Amino acid sequence: MFSAAAVTVILFWLMRPVWLSYDQREHVQLVPAWAFAAGVAATAFSASRHMRRPRQFLVATVMLGALSLAETLLIAVDVVHDPTSHNLAPLEYVFLLILIVPAYLGAAVAMALDKNEKPAHHR
């Protein structure tokens, strides 16, 4: 589950390269948004598959928490250098909620597939 959080943060940092300045970061995207969406959906799906119900959505929620923490740290570092850089920070968290929707969809698909599987008979 925590590896899913790590993958999410790495994909996010590649989508918004944290090693660049705030001004440069807005123009460089190493991972496009669609690839981020596909990556978090696949990560949530694989991490949620065969989990006990109702824990599947916990993976996506941990991924959202990791994404929020990464964004908070990024904002803190940016604000030290330029206090005006994140004037609309609350909207950035709304953006994160939109970004993480594919993870919840991936977990939902895993849950649906697990529900339709017939349990193996134990001898």
C-alpha positions as MATLAB code, in Angstrom:
seq = 'MFSAAAVTVILFWLMRPVWLSYDQREHVQLVPAWAFAAGVAATAFSASRHMRRPRQFLVATVMLGALSLAETLLIAVDVVHDPTSHNLAPLEYVFLLILIVPAYLGAAVAMALDKNEKPAHHR';
ca = [
       0.000    0.000    0.000;
       2.810    2.401    0.829;
       4.590    1.466   -2.377;
       1.469    2.719   -4.188;
       1.851    6.019   -2.335;
       5.513    6.208   -3.349;
       4.688    5.541   -7.008;
       2.043    8.285   -6.873;
       4.483   10.842   -5.461;
       7.174    9.932   -8.004;
       4.714   10.260  -10.892;
       3.524   13.594   -9.491;
       7.085   14.886   -9.189;
       7.750   13.850  -12.781;
       4.590   15.630  -13.887;
       5.598   18.755  -11.920;
       9.408   18.552  -11.574;
      10.137   19.706   -8.029;
      13.812   20.331   -8.715;
      12.904   23.229  -11.032;
      11.901   26.678   -9.851;
       8.217   27.529   -9.623;
       8.323   29.524  -12.883;
      10.152   26.792  -14.802;
       7.992   24.000  -13.387;
       4.855   25.384  -14.986;
       6.352   24.905  -18.463;
       8.007   21.489  -18.102;
       6.147   18.191  -17.799;
       8.198   14.998  -17.965;
       5.085   12.862  -17.506;
       1.891   14.113  -19.195;
      -1.325   14.216  -17.169;
      -2.838   11.268  -19.042;
       0.198    9.118  -18.174;
      -0.102   10.171  -14.529;
      -3.785    9.181  -14.591;
      -3.019    5.814  -16.192;
      -0.160    5.216  -13.755;
      -2.169    5.905  -10.613;
      -5.129    3.881  -11.920;
      -2.882    0.882  -12.640;
      -1.087    1.272   -9.308;
      -4.335    1.442   -7.331;
      -5.730   -1.500   -9.289;
      -2.722   -3.718   -8.666;
      -2.385   -2.722   -5.005;
      -6.131   -3.152   -4.359;
      -6.576   -6.470   -6.150;
      -7.497   -9.321   -3.804;
      -7.693   -7.089   -0.733;
     -10.357   -7.816    1.811;
     -13.488   -5.764    1.392;
     -13.969   -2.805    2.126;
     -10.256   -1.973    2.193;
      -9.797   -1.477   -1.565;
     -10.499    2.258   -1.430;
      -7.993    2.615    1.398;
      -5.172    2.278   -1.149;
      -6.477    5.200   -3.219;
      -6.997    7.245   -0.059;
      -3.400    6.611    1.060;
      -2.308    7.676   -2.429;
      -4.330   10.892   -2.036;
      -2.723   11.509    1.345;
       0.762   11.042   -0.096;
      -0.078   13.372   -2.969;
      -1.383   16.012   -0.540;
       1.734   15.719    1.612;
       3.998   16.044   -1.439;
       2.086   19.140   -2.574;
       2.229   20.680    0.911;
       6.007   20.205    1.063;
       6.371   21.645   -2.428;
       4.301   24.702   -1.491;
       6.327   25.194    1.694;
       9.621   25.142   -0.199;
       8.315   27.442   -2.938;
       6.890   29.968   -0.476;
      10.258   30.264    1.264;
      11.786   31.421   -2.024;
       8.821   33.481   -3.228;
       5.957   34.231   -0.795;
       3.617   35.084   -3.683;
       4.137   31.838   -5.624;
       1.097   29.931   -4.338;
      -1.599   32.547   -3.836;
      -4.254   30.064   -4.954;
      -2.970   27.089   -2.960;
      -6.458   25.839   -1.978;
      -7.248   25.373   -5.658;
      -4.147   23.237   -6.011;
      -5.663   20.778   -3.539;
      -8.881   20.713   -5.586;
      -6.681   19.885   -8.574;
      -5.182   16.994   -6.572;
      -8.667   15.639   -5.898;
      -9.306   15.618   -9.638;
      -5.914   14.014  -10.337;
      -6.530   11.125   -7.946;
      -9.944   10.122   -9.350;
      -8.348    7.499  -11.659;
      -6.868    5.791   -8.578;
     -10.346    5.389   -7.103;
     -11.561    4.072  -10.462;
      -8.706    1.566  -10.555;
      -9.583    0.405   -7.031;
     -13.263    0.132   -8.017;
     -12.388   -2.060  -11.000;
     -10.260   -4.284   -8.744;
     -13.151   -4.539   -6.294;
     -15.613   -5.401   -9.084;
     -13.324   -8.097  -10.472;
     -12.734   -9.551   -7.014;
     -16.484   -9.619   -6.394;
     -17.128  -11.527   -9.641;
     -14.411  -14.120   -9.006;
     -15.527  -17.412   -7.631;
     -13.707  -18.263   -4.401;
     -11.299  -21.164   -4.626;
     -12.449  -24.246   -2.803;
     -10.141  -25.313   -0.024;
      -9.629  -29.024    0.456;
];
